[in-house]
Amino acid sequence: MKRRIISLALIAVMSAVMLLACSSTDDEAASVSDAEKTEEAVPDTVQKANPKPVKVVLNEVAHSIFYAPMYVAIEEGYFKEEGIDLDVVTGFGADKTMTAVLSGEADIGFMGSEASIYTYNEGANDYVVNFAQLTQRAGNFLVAREEMESFKWEDLKGKNVLGGRKGVVHI
């Protein structure tokens, strides 16, 4: 199960990297030298012998346990093995993460789809491609300072709950 989650996270990140790396303008495509064309024709086995790491900046909306598979993959060196020099930055909000992606400060943004929808609906000419439903559920969870043997949602009445964002919710 753990390997499957790590594999899915790797596939998502690598797919996004591939899609971002595939875009070019006509001028850029026309200026490709013969040497660069030859290099592209070299088999993967030869290229892996002399890898040139690709720098990728990933802006995550929040540093969360929900992204644990990605953190494990980073720590285990899976990205480096694939020639990816991954730099993870925390955006602290979908609006800031989207701004980082649109400005070119980040290559990939981990966030909900709402920021992509807002940007598109505002009529942006340069909007992002969104991978939807990479997960089945939100990564939110509830923890308590003390053990509660038989928890019921009614137990939260009259309590203060710290949310994922700034502030306290009084229930």
N, C-alpha and C positions, 0 to 999 in steps of 0.2 A: 504494500500500500504506500509506504514511504517513497519507494523508488518511482512509483507511478505518479505521485504528486510532484516530485522533483522533475520527472520527465515532462509532465504537462507544463510546469512553469518554464522549463528550458525551451520547450517548443514554442510557447507563447512569446517569450522574449526574442528568440532567434527568428521567428516569423516576422515580428515587428521590425527587427534589424534588417532583415532581407528586403522587406517592402520599402523601408526608408532608403536603403542603399541602391535600390533599382531605379529611382527617379533621377532624370537628368534633363537638361534643356537640349534643344537641337544643336546649339553652339558647342556645348560640352561634348556631345556625342560626336560631332564633326571633328573636334580637336584631338581625338584619341590617336596617339602615335602608333606606328607599327610595332614598336617594342612592347607597348601596353597590350596590344591585341595578341601578340605572341604569348605574353605572360598569362593572359586569360585562357589560352588554349592548353596550358600546362596541366597535366592531370593532378587531381587533388592529392595523391600520394606524394608527389614531388613538392607541391606547395606546402604540405604539412611538415616536411622536413625543414623548411626555412620559413616558419610562420611569421607574418608581420601582424602583430595584434591590432585589431580594429578597436578604436576608442569609442565607447558607447556610454552616453550619460543617460541614466534612467532616473526620472524624478517621480518619487512615490508620494502620493497625497498625504500619507501619514506613516510613521514608522510603526508597524503593527505586527503582532504575532500572526496575523492572517497571511503575511508574506513569508512565513517561516520556511517554506520549501525553497524560495529564492535565496534566502540568507544561508541556508544549508548548502545550496549549490555553489554559492560564492565561496564559502569557507572551505568546501571540499575541492575547490579549484576547477570545477566543471567548466566555467566560462573561459578560464585561461587555457584549458585543454583544447577548447574549440577556437582559440585565437581571438577571444573577446576580452578587452581590457574594460571591465564594467565599473563605472563610477556611479554609486547610488547616492542621490540627494533627496532630502525630505522637503516637500513643497509646502506643507502645512496648510492645505486647502486646495480644492479642485481648481479654483480660479487662478491660483498662483502656479499650479502644475500646468494648466493649460497655457498660461502666459509663457512659461518657460519653454514649452514645446513649440508654440507659434513663433517665438522670437529666435528659435534656434539654439537657445541655451541648453535644451535637453533634446535628446533624440527620441525618447520614449517617455510617456506619462502613464503611471498607474493611477487610475481614478475611475470614478463612476462615469457612465455615459452622459450624464446630465450636462457637463461642461461642453462636450462635443455638440450636443443638441442645441444648447444656447448659442454657441459660436456659429453654427450653421444657420440657425433661425435669424440671427442678426444680419445675415447676408454676406458673411465673410467670403472673400474670393479664395482664400487659402485656409481651408478647414482640414481637420485631422481625420484620419481613418480610424474608426473605433472597432476594437475587437470586443464584441458583446458576449456576455454570459460565459466568461472564462471560469466562473465558479457558479455553483448552484445557490449559494446563500451568502449573505453578508458575513463578514468576519467578526461580528460583534458578539460579545459574551458578557455575562454578569458574574462578578466575583464579590465575595464578602470578606470582611476582616476576620470573622469568626465562623466556625463550622455551623451549618444549619442542617440538622438531620433530615427533616421532611419539608423542604422548601415548597412554598406555594406563592404564586404571584401576588396574592393578597397580602403576603408578609411585607411587601414594599410600601403599603399605605402608611403615610406619615413619616417616611424615611427620605433622606437626601441621597440622590444618586448622581455620581459624577459621570458625565457623558463623555463621548469621544472628542468633543469640542469644548472650548472654554466655557465654564459655567457649571452650575449645579441645578439639577431638576428636583423640585420638591414634589413628591407624589402623595 
